[in-house]
Amino acid sequence: MFHRSPRRLAVFAAAALGVLAAAPAQARVLDVTKRHVRFAHFTTIQRAVNAARAGDWIVIDRGVYREAVRIRKSNLHLRGIDRNRVILDGRHRRGVNGIEIFKANNVWVENLTVRNFDRDKRDGENGNEIWWNGGDGSGRIGARGWYGQYLTTYDTGLIGGYGLFASNTVNGFLKHVYASGFNDAGLYIGACRDCNALVDDALIERNGLGYSGTNSGGRITVRNSTFRNNSNGVGPNSLNNDDQPPPQDGACNSGSNRSLTPTFGSTSISRCTVFRNNRIENNGNLTAPANATILSVPWGNGVILIGTYADLVQNNTIRGNPNFGLLGFENPDPFPPTATTVYFQLAGNRVAKNRFSNNGTRPNGADIGIADLGGLFGPPNGSVNNCFAGNVFTTSNPANIEGTWGCQNATTPGPGAGLLGSVLTLSSESQARQSVPQPAPPRQKTMPRACAGPPRAGNLC
């Protein structure tokens, strides 16, 4: 990862992600520092961004920067010298994002901390710490190439929105990242039919939801990460909201899907949205912040599949979640139903070779639970061809889940509405929570050799 030129970094990213990342012919290094030094420099990050050209590096000195940054230029590389000591501090300023990359391609953000940028209380907008925004609410992909690593995001109030946020953009990754204290999700990837995204080595804790993937699908891998002490751990979901187009579709051909409610003819399909080798534990935090959406979601679950299609959940350790280790159900949205409701179903998902333990310790809980609405609100018999195989677990609802719903079967039936009461009860309990501010995190691992990579033209390196 630590190459000598931005051209080699761009080529590496292209090879790793299957994208073409533009490389500049001549890159500069723009230093940002608050120290009194002789060399020419910028005292704010935004001024350096404003002065930058495509391909430039912006290297940030240690210090607390009380500013928000907006990037609208492609092919920039923003890096801090020390993850724990380069800090963008919002001081709970409302309606502002920490770092927003707006419709810009191939922008890197690395090795720094962003904290305490809050949502606007009036409309709930913004308040995101680091946001690759390809055109929120547009229904289109407006940017390609987003990369973040060695990043810490947190909020010590109650109205921080998202920590790490990528929407309407494709071809990117988050590696070695942290997020806590957000009233929506610590980490979010959404509004992309075929996202081509990777999350690797993330620690996400004490949020309303650990991972959220609204209407995101196709090639996504979330691996080697820990989701703990959130209200819910991992929650891909289909919603009829401004993160168009729905649904959340993990099938490998999702890019060509145009249906809001796709169908799958068997359990044997190709799945490219994969949650693998993660630790998903102790997600029952009812003191975590929560916005209106999170308040409506049943709480206390490790993995919660909300109207999802064709996802693969495999080789994870899922333990200590008080209600369900994994809970999946249909999601008519909006609910109660109106003329505009879309009846998102739970179909084509595969849950295999996971290790479940000590889940479902509260009444009516279980290691694994799946439910449909049985035609009560939407089309009957739509939530089919979900399958389970090779899991280590104690309890399931419905019972015999690796028999009737085993992946050895070419097709599996809908699970019925047996858990509908539990889903509604847990949603009601979530709304009755008492949220409190979550603590600041300890120091996180900083980037090794942070000065390896930029051209040798800057002074900080």
C-alpha positions in Angstrom: 0.0 0.0 0.0 2.9 2.4 0.6 4.2 3.3 -2.9 6.4 6.1 -3.9 4.2 7.9 -6.3 0.5 8.7 -6.7 0.5 7.1 -10.1 1.5 3.7 -8.6 -1.2 4.2 -5.9 -3.8 4.8 -8.6 -2.7 1.8 -10.6 -2.9 -0.3 -7.4 -6.4 0.9 -6.7 -7.5 0.1 -10.2 -6.1 -3.4 -10.1 -7.6 -4.1 -6.7 -11.1 -2.8 -7.5 -11.4 -3.3 -11.2 -11.7 0.5 -11.9 -9.7 2.9 -13.9 -8.2 5.6 -11.6 -6.8 8.6 -13.3 -3.2 9.5 -12.5 -1.7 13.0 -12.8 1.4 13.7 -14.8 2.8 16.0 -12.1 1.5 16.0 -8.5 2.2 18.5 -5.8 2.2 18.2 -2.0 0.3 20.9 -0.1 1.1 21.0 3.6 -1.4 22.0 6.2 0.0 23.0 9.6 -0.8 25.3 12.5 2.8 25.5 13.6 4.9 28.6 13.0 7.4 27.2 10.5 9.4 28.9 7.7 8.2 26.8 4.7 5.1 27.8 2.8 2.0 26.1 4.0 -1.7 26.4 4.6 -3.2 26.9 8.0 -6.6 25.3 7.1 -7.5 22.2 5.3 -10.1 23.9 3.2 -7.7 26.4 1.8 -5.4 23.7 0.7 -8.3 21.9 -0.9 -9.3 25.1 -2.7 -5.7 25.5 -4.0 -5.3 21.9 -5.1 -5.2 20.6 -8.6 -6.2 17.1 -9.7 -3.6 14.6 -8.5 -2.3 16.7 -5.6 -1.6 15.4 -2.1 -2.7 17.4 0.9 -0.7 16.3 4.0 -2.0 17.5 7.4 0.1 18.1 10.4 -0.9 17.2 14.0 -3.4 19.5 15.5 -7.1 20.2 16.1 -8.8 21.8 13.1 -12.1 23.4 13.9 -13.4 23.4 10.4 -15.6 21.6 8.0 -14.1 20.5 4.6 -15.9 20.1 1.3 -14.1 18.6 -1.7 -15.4 18.9 -5.2 -12.2 18.1 -7.1 -11.4 14.6 -8.4 -8.1 12.8 -7.9 -7.1 14.2 -4.6 -5.3 12.5 -1.7 -5.9 13.8 1.8 -3.7 12.3 4.5 -3.0 13.1 8.2 0.4 12.5 9.8 -1.1 10.8 12.8 -4.5 9.2 13.0 -5.1 10.1 16.6 -3.6 13.6 16.6 -4.9 15.0 13.3 -8.4 15.9 14.4 -11.3 17.7 12.7 -13.5 18.9 15.5 -17.1 20.0 14.8 -17.7 20.9 18.5 -21.3 19.7 18.0 -22.0 22.3 15.3 -25.4 21.4 13.8 -26.3 20.7 10.2 -22.7 20.5 9.0 -20.6 17.6 7.7 -17.0 17.0 8.7 -15.5 16.0 5.4 -17.8 15.8 2.4 -16.6 14.7 -1.0 -19.2 15.8 -3.4 -19.5 14.2 -6.8 -15.7 13.9 -7.0 -13.9 10.8 -8.3 -10.9 8.9 -6.9 -10.6 10.9 -3.6 -8.6 9.3 -0.8 -9.0 10.3 2.9 -6.6 8.6 5.3 -5.1 8.6 8.8 -7.1 11.2 10.8 -10.0 11.7 13.2 -13.3 13.5 12.6 -15.6 14.1 15.5 -18.7 15.8 16.7 -20.3 17.2 13.6 -24.1 17.0 14.3 -27.3 16.8 12.5 -29.7 19.8 12.1 -32.4 19.3 14.7 -35.0 20.8 12.5 -34.7 18.5 9.5 -32.2 15.8 10.6 -29.9 16.6 7.7 -26.1 16.3 7.5 -24.1 15.7 10.7 -21.9 13.1 8.9 -18.3 12.8 9.8 -16.8 11.6 6.4 -19.2 11.4 3.5 -18.4 10.4 -0.1 -21.6 11.9 -1.6 -22.2 11.0 -5.2 -25.5 12.9 -5.3 -27.7 12.2 -2.3 -31.4 11.7 -3.3 -30.6 11.8 -7.1 -31.1 8.1 -7.7 -28.0 8.1 -9.8 -24.3 7.2 -9.4 -22.5 10.6 -9.4 -19.0 9.5 -8.4 -16.5 6.7 -8.9 -13.6 5.8 -6.8 -13.7 6.4 -3.0 -11.0 5.3 -0.6 -10.7 5.6 3.2 -8.3 4.0 5.6 -7.0 4.5 9.1 -9.9 6.7 10.0 -11.6 7.4 13.3 -15.1 8.9 13.5 -17.1 9.5 16.7 -19.7 11.7 18.3 -20.2 12.3 22.0 -23.7 13.8 21.7 -27.0 12.4 20.6 -27.4 13.8 17.1 -24.4 12.7 15.1 -25.7 11.1 11.9 -23.3 8.7 10.1 -19.6 8.1 10.9 -18.4 6.7 7.6 -20.8 7.3 4.7 -20.7 6.4 1.0 -23.8 7.0 -1.1 -24.5 7.2 -4.9 -20.9 6.2 -5.5 -19.1 3.0 -6.6 -15.7 1.4 -6.6 -14.2 2.0 -3.2 -13.1 0.7 0.2 -12.9 1.4 3.9 -10.0 -0.3 5.7 -8.8 -0.1 9.4 -11.6 2.3 10.4 -13.6 3.1 13.5 -17.0 4.7 14.2 -19.0 5.2 17.4 -21.8 7.3 18.9 -24.0 7.9 15.9 -27.8 8.0 15.9 -28.1 6.2 12.6 -25.2 3.9 11.4 -21.6 4.0 12.2 -20.8 2.8 8.7 -23.1 3.2 5.7 -22.9 2.2 2.1 -26.1 2.9 0.1 -27.9 3.9 -3.1 -25.8 1.7 -5.5 -27.1 -1.3 -7.4 -23.7 -2.7 -7.9 -21.4 -1.0 -5.4 -18.1 -2.7 -6.0 -17.1 -1.9 -2.3 -15.0 -3.5 0.4 -15.0 -3.0 4.2 -12.1 -4.7 5.9 -10.9 -4.4 9.5 -13.6 -2.0 10.9 -14.5 -1.6 14.5 -18.0 -0.2 14.8 -19.6 0.2 18.3 -22.1 2.0 20.3 -24.3 3.3 17.4 -28.0 3.0 16.7 -26.9 0.5 13.9 -23.4 -0.7 13.3 -23.5 -1.3 9.5 -26.3 -0.1 7.3 -26.7 -0.9 3.6 -29.8 0.8 2.2 -30.6 -0.2 -1.3 -27.0 -1.3 -1.9 -26.0 -4.5 -3.5 -24.0 -6.4 -6.1 -20.3 -6.6 -5.3 -19.9 -5.7 -1.6 -17.8 -7.5 0.9 -17.8 -6.8 4.6 -15.1 -8.9 6.3 -12.7 -9.2 9.2 -14.6 -6.6 11.2 -16.2 -6.2 14.6 -19.7 -4.9 15.2 -20.4 -4.7 19.0 -22.5 -2.9 21.5 -24.7 -1.2 19.0 -28.5 -1.4 19.2 -28.3 -3.7 16.1 -25.0 -5.0 14.6 -25.3 -5.4 10.8 -28.4 -4.3 8.9 -28.6 -4.4 5.1 -32.1 -3.2 4.2 -34.5 -2.2 1.4 -36.3 1.1 1.9 -38.7 3.1 -0.3 -36.8 6.4 0.5 -34.5 8.9 -1.2 -31.7 6.3 -1.5 -33.1 5.3 -4.9 -33.3 2.9 -6.5 -34.4 0.0 -4.2 -34.1 -2.8 -3.3 -31.1 -4.1 -1.4 -30.2 -6.9 -3.8 -27.0 -8.9 -3.2 -27.3 -11.0 -6.4 -24.3 -10.8 -8.7 -26.6 -9.6 -11.5 -28.1 -6.8 -9.4 -26.7 -4.2 -11.8 -29.2 -5.3 -14.4 -32.1 -5.8 -12.0 -34.9 -3.2 -12.5 -37.5 -4.8 -10.2 -38.4 -3.4 -6.8 -39.2 -6.9 -5.7 -37.0 -9.4 -7.6 -37.7 -13.1 -7.5 -35.3 -16.0 -7.3 -36.3 -19.4 -8.6 -34.1 -21.5 -6.3 -31.7 -21.5 -3.5 -28.8 -22.0 -6.0 -28.0 -18.5 -7.1 -24.9 -16.4 -7.4 -24.6 -14.0 -4.5 -22.0 -11.1 -4.4 -23.0 -9.2 -1.3 -21.1 -11.0 1.4 -20.7 -10.6 5.1 -17.8 -12.9 6.0 -15.4 -13.5 8.9 -16.8 -10.8 11.2 -17.4 -10.7 15.0 -21.0 -9.5 15.6 -21.5 -9.5 19.4 -23.4 -8.0 22.3 -25.6 -5.7 20.1 -28.3 -4.8 22.6 -27.4 -1.2 23.5 -30.6 0.7 24.2 -28.6 3.7 25.5 -27.1 4.3 22.0 -28.4 7.4 20.2 -31.2 6.8 17.7 -33.0 8.8 15.1 -36.6 8.2 14.1 -35.7 5.4 11.6 -33.6 3.5 14.1 -36.3 3.9 16.8 -38.6 2.0 14.5 -36.3 -1.0 14.0 -36.5 -4.1 16.3 -33.4 -3.9 18.6 -31.0 -6.4 20.1 -30.0 -8.4 17.0 -26.6 -9.3 15.6 -27.6 -9.4 11.9 -30.9 -8.0 10.9 -32.0 -8.6 7.3 -34.8 -6.0 6.6 -36.4 -6.9 3.3 -33.2 -8.1 1.8 -32.5 -10.2 -1.3 -29.7 -12.6 -2.2 -27.2 -11.8 0.5 -24.6 -14.2 1.8 -23.9 -14.3 5.6 -21.0 -16.8 6.1 -18.3 -17.8 8.6 -19.1 -15.1 11.1 -19.0 -15.4 14.9 -22.4 -14.1 16.2 -22.8 -14.1 19.9 -24.3 -12.4 22.9 -27.1 -10.6 21.1 -30.0 -10.6 23.4 -32.9 -11.1 21.0 -31.7 -12.8 17.8 -28.3 -13.7 16.5 -29.8 -13.2 13.0 -33.3 -11.9 12.3 -34.8 -11.6 8.9 -38.2 -10.3 7.9 -40.3 -8.6 5.2 -40.4 -4.8 5.1 -43.5 -3.1 3.7 -42.4 0.5 3.4 -44.1 2.8 4.2 -45.9 1.1 7.0 -48.8 1.1 7.8 -49.4 0.5 4.1 -50.5 3.3 1.8 -50.9 3.5 -2.0 -47.1 4.0 -2.3 -46.0 1.1 -0.2 -43.5 -1.3 -1.7 -43.7 -4.8 -0.2 -40.0 -5.7 0.1 -39.7 -9.4 0.8 -37.0 -11.6 2.3 -35.8 -13.8 -0.5 -32.8 -15.7 -1.8 -30.5 -15.1 1.2 -28.0 -17.8 2.3 -26.8 -18.1 5.9 -24.0 -20.7 6.2 -21.2 -21.8 8.5 -21.7 -19.2 11.1 -21.0 -19.8 14.8 -24.0 -18.7 17.0 -23.8 -18.7 20.8 -25.5 -17.1 23.7 -28.1 -15.2 21.6 -31.8 -15.0 22.3 -31.5 -14.8 26.0 -34.6 -12.6 26.3 -38.1 -14.1 25.9 -39.0 -15.4 22.4 -35.5 -14.9 21.1 -33.3 -17.4 19.2 -30.0 -17.8 17.5 -31.8 -17.6 14.1 -35.2 -16.2 13.3 -37.0 -15.4 10.0 -40.5 -14.2 9.3 -42.8 -13.0 6.5 -46.1 -11.3 6.9 -48.0 -14.3 5.4 -50.0 -12.2 3.1 -51.3 -10.1 5.9 -50.1 -6.9 4.3 -48.6 -7.8 1.0 -48.4 -10.6 -1.6 -48.3 -14.0 0.0 -45.6 -16.6 -0.4 -43.0 -14.1 -1.6 -40.3 -14.6 1.0 -39.0 -17.8 -0.3 -35.7 -19.6 -1.2 -33.8 -18.3 1.9 -31.5 -21.2 3.0 -29.4 -22.2 6.0 -26.5 -24.7 6.1 -23.6 -25.7 8.3 -24.3 -23.2 11.1 -23.5 -23.9 14.8 -26.5 -22.9 16.8 -28.9 -24.0 19.5 -32.3 -22.5 18.7 -34.2 -21.3 15.6 -37.6 -20.0 14.8 -39.1 -21.7 12.7 -37.7 -24.9 14.1 -35.7 -27.3 12.0 -34.4 -24.4 10.0 -31.6 -26.4 8.4 -34.1 -29.1 7.4 -37.1 -27.4 5.8 -35.0 -24.3 5.0 -31.7 -26.1 4.3 -29.6 -25.2 1.4 -29.7 -28.8 0.3 -33.2 -28.0 -0.9 -33.6 -26.6 -4.4 -36.4 -24.4 -3.1 -37.6 -23.4 0.4 -41.0 -22.0 1.5 -41.9 -18.8 3.2 -41.4 -18.9 6.9 -44.8 -17.7 7.9 -45.8 -14.9 10.2 -44.9 -16.6 13.5 -42.4 -13.9 14.5 -44.6 -11.0 13.6 -45.5 -10.3 17.2 -41.9 -10.4 18.3 -40.9 -8.0 15.6 -43.5 -5.5 16.6 -42.7 -5.9 20.3 -39.0 -5.3 19.7 -39.8 -2.2 17.6 -41.9 -0.8 20.4 -39.2 -1.5 23.0 -36.7 0.3 20.7 -38.9 3.4 20.7 -39.0 3.4 24.5 -35.2 3.6 24.9 -33.3 6.1 27.0 -30.4 7.3 24.8 -27.3 8.8 26.4 -24.1 10.2 25.0 -21.5 7.6 24.3 -17.9 8.0 25.3 -14.9 9.0 23.2 -12.9 6.0 22.0 -9.4 5.1 23.0 -6.5 5.6 20.6 -6.7 3.6 17.4 -3.9 2.1 15.3 -2.3 4.8 13.2 -1.0 4.3 9.6 2.4 2.7 9.5 4.9 4.9 7.6 2.4 7.7 7.1 5.0 9.6 5.0 5.4 6.8 2.5 3.4 7.5 -0.6 3.4 11.3 -1.3 5.9 12.7 -3.7 9.0 14.0 -1.9 8.1 17.6 -2.4 6.4 18.4 0.9 8.0 19.6 4.1 6.0 17.7 6.7 7.3 14.4 5.3 
